[in-house]
Amino acid sequence: MNEINNKTTNQAPLLSGEAGVRSFKMRIYTVTIFLFISTIANSQLWKTYDVFNSGLINEYVTAIGVDNQGNKWFGTNNAGVSKFDGTNWTTYTNLNGLASSYIRTIAKDTNGNMWFGMIDNIGNGGLTKYDGTNFANITTANGLIDKRVISICNDKQGNVWFATMGGVSCYNGSVFTNYTSANGLLSDIVYAMCVDNQNTKWFGTANGICKLHDTTWTTYPLINGNTYNNINTIAADHQGKVWFGYSDGLLIYNAGNWSTKDTNDGLTNNYVNAIAVDSLNNKWIATMSGVSEYNDVSWKNYAYVDGMADDFVKSICVDKNNIIWFGTWSGVSKYNGKYLGVDEYTETTTINCYPNPVKDILTVNNLPKDASLTLLSMNGETVYNIHADRFARIDVCKLSKGLYILEITSPKAIAYKKIIVE
């Protein structure tokens, strides 16, 4: 009996009478506030544009690009392109000068021109350049190797590269240089490409992966004994890694070494449609059942239940303010990465909390200037409070496991982050 009485617990003492009623009401009120915060946070994090609430021409958004003025261009499966300047929508189709209304890829070159690659369901395609005023269609007569354009990239010299169903074209502003399996590609059918920070060009083909550095080709028909003939997307991050999305997960190249990640690691679905990298080097992976965000340590998954327009996500683009745009089967979803309260936090960085879940030290960076951080338990109790400028570290070692809310306030805004202590 003495052993039991001498034990301490984390439970709050029971109150009786009026004090107990007040305590009970306060807990109910606090839980209600947190539920309200959670609901409002989701509505602030996500915004959806579809054919009913905006000027988007078609809900199946296959490609996204951003021009020098910050306009977002949304390519659709069979209705052309919708441009959004933040207020107004303008749609362009083949009637306005596009080679086709089936948009597969969108890219901006170093001169500010917008490029649109097209391919329809029966194999017809096209390539159109928009200089801000006029549309110009580029064909094989101009030197393009094949009109069925799947992917477009820029290299560090300002050349524009086009991956097609018949090889690869490089355009220097005047002439095209073409590459096929006779020059070093593993196959003329090229599903995806990207240029990494070493100016190496990577290609995902029907017969495997290959790369071109300067004039040297390297081919990877087999990687760790496996074939990768169905690459859907390629992206290079800020640390030199190259990420390949395919029908069974992710393949990663890092300084000569290859590794994979899939649903066993935290990816929401193994069928990867698109990959984008934000300014903080977070990888955003679009799949057939939601989006995964990966910061090289932990995963966060998002789906329709979190505020997205649809679980099937086809395209991703990160704008200059680090806002993420997703093209889905049911319209466009915009994710601002943070809850900003009634006033928008106008700095371009995103508040980052890691690791989360956390066991010992929680690091919070990219804070606004003169920020106040308050860590709250789910019953509204303040368990930690600190003032910080740009950066903070919070020791959670002595806290009970569970869900907490980190409230971040500044003269400009208030933000809330869900923190899991394990």
PyMOL commands that set and color helices and strands:
alter all, ss='L'
color gray80, all
select helices_A, chain A and resi 2-6+17-45+140-142+304-306
alter helices_A, ss='H'
color red, helices_A
select strands_A, chain A and resi 46-49+61-66+72-76+81-84+89-92+103-108+114-119+125-130+135-138+149-154+160-164+167-171+176-179+190-195+201-205+208-213+216-220+231-236+242-246+249-254+257-261+272-277+283-287+290-294+299-302+313-318+324-328+331-335+352-354+361-365+371-377+382-388+391-395+402-409+414-421
alter strands_A, ss='S'
color yellow, strands_A
deselect
rebuild
show_as cartoon
